[in-house]
Amino acid sequence: MAKPLDLEEQEQLDELKHFWKQYGDLITWVLIAVLGAFAAWNGYQYWQRSQAAQAAVMYDEIERAAQSGDSARIDRALADLKDRFGGTTYASQAGLLAARAYYDKGNLEASSSALKWVAEKASEEGYQAVAKLRLAGLLLEKKAYGEALQQVSSSFPKDFVALAADRRGDILAAQGKKAEARAEYEKAYKEIDEHAEYRRLVEFKLNALGADPAAGQGKPASDALTAGVKP
């Protein structure tokens, strides 16, 4: 037989009933919201893993097609990957891989298209930067200097600032704009770590324009440029 509650316990029970009557609905809805959010988060994580797994399979398909040089197969797989999993990292990687495969086949238009897609749609700015740099190089080969310069004139992540400046220098040098090219090469030279091999290449380009960055921080090594004479 249940023991009857004493006065103090009865008061505590009454207080609990009063509290639950006043705040019970609110607590219930808060718990539902929290549990719902937790379930949604778990569902989203599962969805992301599923998307990544499927995108990885399609990336492998593009990689095999690229190795075999099957452009039609690359076309189909890349279009499907962009349509279904365009927001994944695999899509960006696949776009860059396809662009290289198209380029090796001499299909510059398809290569440009793939690079433009990555530059505009990649979910990570690093992939966007790589695509812009490669696209600028391709446009430079086609002597589309204005378009090439446009690709590397926007802001870049810190790790790509020097590469963008170097590519701008290449474009300007190809246009015969030596002073502007030298200024861009100087920017690149200052940004690159002094122990990096790439810095030597930029130094070589500056030397070709009559500047010695190692000796004078990019100041002209001779009066050839200021006199308007080719070095």
Secondary structure, DSSP 8 states (H G I E B T S, - for coil): ------HHHHHHHHHHHHHHHHHHHHHHHHHHHHHHHHHHHHHHHHHHHHHHHHHHHHHHHHHHHHHHT-HHHHHHHHHHHHHHHTTSHHHHHHHHHHHHHHHHTT-HHHHHHHHHHHHHH-SSHHHHHHHHHHHHHHHHHTT-HHHHHHHTSS---GGGHHHHHHHHHHHHHHTT-HHHHHHHHHHHHHHS-TT-HHHHHHHHHHHHTTB-HHHHTT-BSSSTTTTT---
